[in-house]
């Protein structure tokens, strides 16, 4: 699943890193070689 809009929040289930999207480009967020999980937004 790719990023759809700004304001979405994602978390890495490996290291706990969290990000907030400021500009949606449609790509998939990856951290620690794993897709990040959308948590809200």
C-alpha positions as CSV (number, residue, x, y, z in Angstrom):
1,X,0.0,0.0,0.0
2,X,1.4,3.4,-1.0
3,X,1.2,6.7,0.7
4,X,-2.1,8.4,-0.3
5,X,-2.1,11.8,1.4
6,X,-0.2,14.2,3.6
7,X,-0.8,13.9,7.3
8,X,-0.7,10.1,7.3
9,X,1.4,8.5,10.1
10,X,3.5,5.4,9.8
11,X,5.5,3.3,12.3
12,X,8.3,0.8,11.8
13,X,7.5,-2.5,13.7
14,X,11.2,-3.3,14.0
15,X,12.8,-0.2,15.5
16,X,9.7,1.9,16.4
17,X,10.6,4.8,14.1
18,X,7.5,7.0,13.3
19,X,7.0,9.4,10.4
20,X,4.4,11.9,9.3
21,X,3.9,12.4,5.6
22,X,4.3,16.1,4.5
23,X,4.0,15.5,0.7
24,X,2.4,12.4,-0.7
25,X,4.2,10.8,-3.7
26,X,2.4,7.5,-3.8
27,X,5.5,5.3,-2.9
28,X,5.8,2.8,-0.1
29,X,7.6,3.7,3.1
30,X,10.2,1.2,4.2
31,X,12.4,1.0,7.3
32,X,14.6,-1.8,8.5
33,X,14.0,-3.5,5.2
34,X,10.2,-3.9,6.1
35,X,7.2,-1.9,4.9
36,X,6.1,0.6,7.5
37,X,2.6,0.3,9.1
38,X,0.0,3.1,8.8
39,X,-1.1,4.0,12.3
40,X,-3.5,7.0,11.7
41,X,-4.0,10.0,9.5
